[in-house]
Amino acid sequence: MAGTPILLAVNRGVFDHHPKLQVLIVHMGGELASVLGRLEFTWHLNYNGVRNPPAGRPYKNKRPPSDYFKTNILVDCMGFNPTGLRAAVEMCGVDRVVFGSDYGPIPYGIKEHVQIVEDVLPSPAERQQVFWKTSNRFVAGALAVIRYAKIHGTKYRPWIAALLARRPTKVAAIALANKLARIAWAMMASGERYNYPASLRV
């Protein structure tokens, strides 16, 4: 259920409190496209007219759930199915769908994933958006950190140094972006401030 945590985040108003937060969901967002209509209906209803509703206001989001998919939520196109990709594009917009695959652990090649994108999106501009332009925005900050570390040294960033020693720069950037996302999510969930590692307190 890849989309379940995101639904909770939407319903609890996380994106209203953090409007600039961007979250990428794998596997075309899981079941989200198929239940979006129900989410819209229950948000508008919000248990009005329902006997014995839950205490308090069940839905705290200020906007319809579909709005957040256009502003805060992205999905990848890993789903082996052109129908799912079309639904993902309609749900989020082509500029919020990124290329993804299970290549490596799963014996299903990149070629097949590429073909699905090309079949669904005949426009070269839209294909470029999915294949690299949108994802490039997400790793730009991580690439900047790595470039800085390469220029000024990795003395105070041993994790990056170890990663760069065994992985190419772009792979390291994706790993770093993922690490930063996990840190940001943990901070929001706990309400704690970021504690700089001792090695960076110079």
N, C-alpha and C positions, 0 to 999 in steps of 0.2 A: 504494500500500500504506500507507494512513493509519495502520494499527495496528501496523506492524512495529516502530517505535522503542519503542512502549509494551510490546510483548511482551518486548523485550530488557530494558527497565527492570524489568518484573515478574520475569523469570527471573534477573536479576542482583541482586535484592534491594534495588533502589533504594527501594521503598516501605516496606521494613522498616527501612532506615536513616533514612528521612524519612517517618514515618507520617502527618504532617499535610499532606503534599504532595497537591494536587489538580490533575489534568490533564484537560483537555477535548480530546476527539478529534472531528474533523469527519467528516461524511459517515457518520453512524451507526456510527462506529468501523471503517469499512471492512469487512474480512472477519472481524472478531473474533467476531461471534455465530455464524458458521458453523463456526469452528474451536475454539470454547471446549471442547467435549467432548474433542477430541484433546489440547488443552493440559492438561486435568485428568488424562487418562490417562497422558501422558508424564511429568507431574510426579510422579504416584504411582509409576510404574514407575522413573523416573530411571535408565534403562539397566540395571536389575537383570536378570540373566539374558541380557543381550545380549552377544554375542561381540565382543571388541575395542572396548569403549566408549571414548569420549573420555577423556583424562586429567583427573583431578580430578572434582569434583562439577559436572555440567553445569548443574543448577538450584539456585540459591542462595536462592530465595524460601522463606520459612518457612511460608507458608500456601498453600492451593490457589489457583490463578490466579483462579478465579471470585470469591474473597473480595475481591480488590482492586477489582473492578468495582463492588462495593457500598460501598466505603469511600474509594477514591482516584481513580477514573476516572469521567469523565462523557463523554457523547456528545451530538452535536446530532441533529436529526431530518431533516436534509437528505439525502433519498435517493429522492424521487419515488415511494415505495412504502409502502403500509400494512403489508405483511408485514414489511419491514425495520424499521419503527417498532415493531411489536409485539415483534420479537426484541430490539430495543434496550431497550425497557421491561422485558422479562423479564430481560435480562442485567444491567442496571444498577439497575433500579427507576425508577419514574416521577419520583422526586425528583432523579434524576441524568441526566435527558434535558432538553436545552434546545432552544428553537426555533431553527431555522437555515434559510437559503435561499441560493440563488445569484442572488438578485434583483439586477439591475443588469447584470453582465457576461453573464448568461444570460437569454434572452427567455422566462422562465417565471415567471409572476406570483406574488405573495405569496398570493393567494386560493387557489390550488391547494394550496400547502403548509399553509395554515390548514385547509383542508377535510380533508386527510389526518389531521391531528391530531384534529379533531373527530369524524371517522369512527371512529378507533381508540379514542379516550378519550371516552366519553359523559359522564363525571363532570365538572361544571364546576370542581370543586376540582383535579382532576388536570390539566385543560386550563390552568388558571391557573399550576400548577406548571411546566408546559412552556413556556408562552408568556412568562412574565416572572419568576416568583418565584425560581426557581433561578438564572437568569442574573443577577438583581439582587444576589444574594449575592456574585457574583464581581466585580462592578464597584463594590461599595459602598466598598471601600478606595480605589479610584482616584477616585471621586466626592468622597471626603473630602479627598484631596490637592488636587483642583481647587477645591473650596470654600475651602480654606485659602489657596490661591494667589490666589483672587479677593478674599478679605478682606484679606490681608496683602501682596498684591502679587506680581508674578511676576519681580521683579528678578533673583533667583537661579535662576530656572527658565525660561530663555529658550525651551526646547523646548515647554513647556506654553503659554507666552505666544503663540508662533507658531501653535500648533495651535488655541488658542481664538480666534485672530483669523480663522481660515478655516473652522472647524467648530463645530456646536452642542455644548453641554456634554456631552450623553450620548454623542455620537459620539467626542468627545475622551476621555471616560472609558474607552470600550472600547479605543481606541488605546493609552491609558496602561496599562490592565490587560494588554494584549498585550505591551507593552514590558517591563513588570515580570516577566511570565512568562518571556520570553526571557532576561532577566538572571538570574533564579533558576535556569533550566535550565543556562545557561552556567556558573554558579558551581558547580553540582553536578557537571557533567561535567568541569570542570577542577580542582575542589578548591580554587579560589582564594577569597579573601575579597573582599567588595565594596569597591571603591575609590571614595570619594566624589569627584564632579567638583570641580574647583578652585573653581568658582563657589559651591558649597555649604559650603566650608570657611571658615566665618565664625564 
